[in-house]
Amino acid sequence: MAQIKSQMKRIITNEKARQRNYSARSALRTEMKKVKVAVEKKDKAAATAALKNAMRLIDKAVSTHAEHKNTAARQKAEIQKLYNTLK
């Protein structure tokens, strides 16, 4: 266990950030699954709504440094490509 006061604070801060990032990535993965399920069911309305929300969550995860920008770009391309199969 850390003895230095500033290091003890960093441990607490890092844990809070870890939990926040985990939550953001989990919500993002859930939304991406919703897009995939809607595309499999050929439900364009649900897929459109889920895609819009997934894109928003991806951008938010990048802005809060929960996801790397290249990972986000890959994820956006993947779900957009999947969505385009509906057309």
TAGICOR-V539330 format. One record per residue. N is the residue number from 1. RES is the residue in one small letter. PSI is psi in degrees with one decimal (* if undefined). D_FIRST is the distance of its C-alpha to the first C-alpha in Angstrom with 1 decimal. Layout:
n=N res=RES psi=PSI d_first=D_FIRST
n=N res=RES psi=PSI d_first=D_FIRST
This chain:
n=1 res=m psi=143.2 d_first=0.0
n=2 res=a psi=145.1 d_first=3.8
n=3 res=q psi=-21.3 d_first=6.5
n=4 res=i psi=133.5 d_first=9.3
n=5 res=k psi=-43.4 d_first=11.0
n=6 res=s psi=-33.1 d_first=12.5
n=7 res=q psi=-35.9 d_first=9.5
n=8 res=m psi=-40.0 d_first=8.2
n=9 res=k psi=-40.9 d_first=11.9
n=10 res=r psi=-36.8 d_first=12.1
n=11 res=i psi=-45.6 d_first=9.7
n=12 res=i psi=-45.2 d_first=12.1
n=13 res=t psi=-43.3 d_first=15.1
n=14 res=n psi=-37.7 d_first=14.6
n=15 res=e psi=-41.1 d_first=14.4
n=16 res=k psi=-43.5 d_first=17.5
n=17 res=a psi=-39.7 d_first=19.2
n=18 res=r psi=-44.8 d_first=18.6
n=19 res=q psi=-39.8 d_first=20.2
n=20 res=r psi=-43.6 d_first=23.0
n=21 res=n psi=-39.6 d_first=23.8
n=22 res=y psi=-44.0 d_first=23.8
n=23 res=s psi=-42.9 d_first=26.2
n=24 res=a psi=-43.9 d_first=28.4
n=25 res=r psi=-36.1 d_first=28.7
n=26 res=s psi=-45.4 d_first=29.5
n=27 res=a psi=-38.1 d_first=32.1
n=28 res=l psi=-45.5 d_first=33.5
n=29 res=r psi=-38.0 d_first=33.9
n=30 res=t psi=-43.8 d_first=35.6
n=31 res=e psi=-35.3 d_first=38.0
n=32 res=m psi=-37.0 d_first=38.9
n=33 res=k psi=-36.1 d_first=39.7
n=34 res=k psi=-38.2 d_first=42.0
n=35 res=v psi=-47.3 d_first=43.9
n=36 res=k psi=-42.8 d_first=44.3
n=37 res=v psi=-42.9 d_first=45.5
n=38 res=a psi=-37.9 d_first=48.0
n=39 res=v psi=-40.7 d_first=49.3
n=40 res=e psi=-34.3 d_first=49.9
n=41 res=k psi=-2.4 d_first=51.8
n=42 res=k psi=31.5 d_first=53.7
n=43 res=d psi=96.1 d_first=52.9
n=44 res=k psi=-38.1 d_first=53.1
n=45 res=a psi=-47.1 d_first=52.4
n=46 res=a psi=-38.3 d_first=49.2
n=47 res=a psi=-40.1 d_first=48.2
n=48 res=t psi=-45.8 d_first=49.0
n=49 res=a psi=-44.6 d_first=46.9
n=50 res=a psi=-37.9 d_first=43.9
n=51 res=l psi=-45.4 d_first=44.3
n=52 res=k psi=-45.1 d_first=44.3
n=53 res=n psi=-38.4 d_first=41.2
n=54 res=a psi=-43.4 d_first=39.4
n=55 res=m psi=-41.2 d_first=40.3
n=56 res=r psi=-44.1 d_first=39.0
n=57 res=l psi=-36.4 d_first=35.7
n=58 res=i psi=-47.1 d_first=35.4
n=59 res=d psi=-38.0 d_first=36.2
n=60 res=k psi=-39.6 d_first=33.7
n=61 res=a psi=-36.6 d_first=30.9
n=62 res=v psi=-43.0 d_first=31.8
n=63 res=s psi=-27.3 d_first=32.0
n=64 res=t psi=7.6 d_first=28.5
n=65 res=h psi=26.8 d_first=27.1
n=66 res=a psi=-26.4 d_first=26.4
n=67 res=e psi=149.9 d_first=29.0
n=68 res=h psi=147.5 d_first=30.3
n=69 res=k psi=-34.0 d_first=33.8
n=70 res=n psi=-37.0 d_first=35.3
n=71 res=t psi=-43.7 d_first=33.9
n=72 res=a psi=-42.0 d_first=35.3
n=73 res=a psi=-40.8 d_first=38.6
n=74 res=r psi=-42.7 d_first=38.8
n=75 res=q psi=-42.1 d_first=38.1
n=76 res=k psi=-41.7 d_first=40.7
n=77 res=a psi=-40.0 d_first=43.3
n=78 res=e psi=-48.9 d_first=42.7
n=79 res=i psi=-29.6 d_first=43.3
n=80 res=q psi=-40.9 d_first=46.1
n=81 res=k psi=-41.5 d_first=47.9
n=82 res=l psi=-44.5 d_first=47.6
n=83 res=y psi=-37.3 d_first=49.0
n=84 res=n psi=-15.9 d_first=51.8
n=85 res=t psi=-15.7 d_first=53.1
n=86 res=l psi=-25.4 d_first=54.3
n=87 res=k psi=* d_first=56.9
